[in-house]
Amino acid sequence: MAFITKKKSKYSTYYVIIENARVNGQSKVVKQWYLGTIDKIIKMAEGSEEKVQPREIDCVEYGSVAALCRIADELGLRDIVNSVSDKKRKQGMSTGDYILLCAINRALGATSESKLNEWVDSTGLHLFMNMDKEKITSQHVWNHFDRIDEAQVNGIYAELVRKAVEIEKINLDFLVYDTTNYYNYWDVLNPSELARMTKSKAGKNHLRHIGMALAVDRDYGIPVYNRLYPANRHDSVVFNGLLEDMFAYICSLVGDKKSLTFVFDKGNNSDDSIKYLDDSRHNFIGVRSPYHHKELCDLEPDKYTLTDIPGTDYSMPVYETRQELYGRERRIIVSYNELTARRQEHRLERNLEKAKSELSFFKKAAKTKDGRSTVESVRRDAKEILSRYHVPGLLDIVITENRQGFTVSARKNLPAIDEQKKRFGKQIIFTNRESISAGEIIKYYLDRYIVEQSFRITKSDNWVKWDPAFHWTDAKIRVHALTCMIALLLVRIAFKRAKEKGFTAGAERMLELLSGVKSAMMFYPKSSKPVRQLCSISEEQKLLLTNLNVPLNP
């Protein structure tokens, strides 16, 4: 029962709503609501009461950190890290706290360790973990990184993946493998086993690079296995050196794993690797360069059969045969994609025109070459131009010496161009899988884009950014790589959960929506306790938060 009663204080008379209830047979006050003085009640009734404005509003990022921290807690990330770190004194932030902090930062903000404190202020991380702001410095981070060696890095990640496989029921029947390089700003004189000079697809040939081998599941791109290696090592050498460790690792995640199917590209092919795969209990799907299979590229169109690709709405011409490769007879599947062929032909014609255009300037310069130049040095310079545009052998270069300098002429090598065009759009897959259709084999190989997506997101400017790494020793680079892979693991698990609930966009879009969810803390003039409230969000954001079990009342 509730009623209004009048109360008096030293300074004024005010009114209160009191609710009574019987407790153990006696009437007791169970709740009270303060209404204020009679003047305040009249203003409230007339709707003329002045609204109290907050004196300060602190708005921070909430949705993304809440989703990733929740997953990290489910995996027991901090406990796993702390179980292997050798921190004796249990005070302040733990090694697990720093690893989680850096992983979330890499996933969402990607700053250097010196700016971690500033980034933390812009997030709601304090709602999910205990933090000592004075201890969030680059030196404290590095000190805790030094507590973890290479074996512990691998052990921590293996345990996290084991928990993820168990919780998320990740299917490890098919794994997609690939490698990439990440550049670094290390001085060339800095001693390192990992950071090496190598050819850079990002155009960073003047910088040192670190190689990363990665295997992900085919369904959601969950990063199951990763290892660092010197970037100047050939992919096939890396692959062959990792196979035994990788299979032992994968099998340990799921107990008695009879076999899995491994998908990889042509850069990993070698006699030793394929022999190891043959001798193991595992299956593989690889690809060969059309350059080595002229007879298959010369096939007439009527040799192909139009084949549906499962899980897609398109078909493509396919030819299947058997050939001896790497010491055994192999199942060979040749597919032809007309759209890819047209794109490759367009790219070739464009590169030929660019090469001819640059050669025209080269011809003019060659006419007045000084006496130090020779026919061979001029030819070498011309070949460098052809290589730059990926058209070596497709333009015939003729160089003649005269009194003033050299005369250079270039003509298209039409037979060589026609021969190369025959390879366009052709994909030559070899496998030891015999029981599945050619269309399924092609689909499994095309799913390599999943691991390429993982590399793309780790090289983006916004999310899960790996490079450049702000560390100068191999030991710290390994822990940096651990935080980046943990960030990728958390993001991919979040994406898996969202996708299973009907989310149709990509992982980057998911992170955009989550990062747009802000939490505001409002400080009022006459109150010592702030009020926290979620800022307005869209229905899409609300649904995403609900599907990821993120509370809407922070």
Number of C-alpha atoms within 10 A of each C-alpha: 10 13 10 14 10 12 12 10 7 5 6 10 12 18 18 16 14 16 15 15 14 11 10 7 7 8 11 12 13 13 11 14 11 11 14 15 16 14 11 16 15 12 12 13 10 9 9 10 13 9 6 9 10 15 10 13 15 14 19 21 20 25 29 28 23 25 21 25 22 18 20 22 14 12 20 15 22 18 15 16 25 17 12 17 20 13 13 6 7 7 7 11 17 20 26 20 21 22 24 23 20 25 28 27 25 26 28 22 20 24 17 16 20 14 13 20 17 13 16 20 15 15 22 21 20 12 13 12 14 12 18 11 14 8 14 20 14 14 12 15 20 15 12 21 20 14 16 22 16 14 8 15 19 17 15 23 22 19 17 20 22 19 17 22 17 13 11 12 9 20 14 21 15 20 28 28 24 21 24 18 25 23 25 21 16 20 11 13 6 10 13 14 12 20 29 22 19 20 16 17 10 9 9 15 13 13 19 24 28 24 23 19 18 22 26 24 21 24 15 17 25 27 23 26 21 21 17 18 18 20 26 17 12 11 21 18 15 21 22 19 13 15 14 14 9 17 18 11 14 20 15 13 19 15 8 8 16 10 15 17 18 24 24 20 20 14 17 20 19 15 12 15 21 19 14 14 17 15 9 12 13 18 18 20 20 21 21 17 15 20 13 10 12 14 9 19 22 11 13 8 11 8 10 16 14 14 18 18 18 16 9 8 7 10 14 16 18 23 20 16 11 11 11 10 13 15 9 11 12 18 18 23 21 23 23 21 15 14 11 13 17 14 12 16 18 12 12 19 13 13 17 20 13 16 22 20 11 14 22 15 10 16 18 14 14 21 16 14 16 11 9 6 12 14 15 10 11 20 14 12 12 23 18 13 18 23 12 12 16 14 17 16 14 20 20 14 17 13 18 11 14 10 8 12 19 22 19 22 15 17 11 14 13 12 10 12 17 11 14 17 17 18 20 20 19 21 19 23 24 23 18 17 16 11 6 8 13 24 19 15 21 23 16 20 20 11 16 20 13 20 23 19 14 20 22 14 18 22 17 13 12 16 23 31 24 26 21 15 20 17 18 16 15 16 18 22 19 21 24 22 20 22 26 25 24 27 26 27 27 26 25 19 21 21 25 20 17 22 18 10 14 11 17 12 11 12 21 16 12 20 20 16 19 23 19 18 23 21 23 20 19 18 18 16 12 9 9 8 10 16 13 16 15 18 15 12 13 11 9 12 19 19 15 23 21 14 17 21 14 20 13 15 8 15
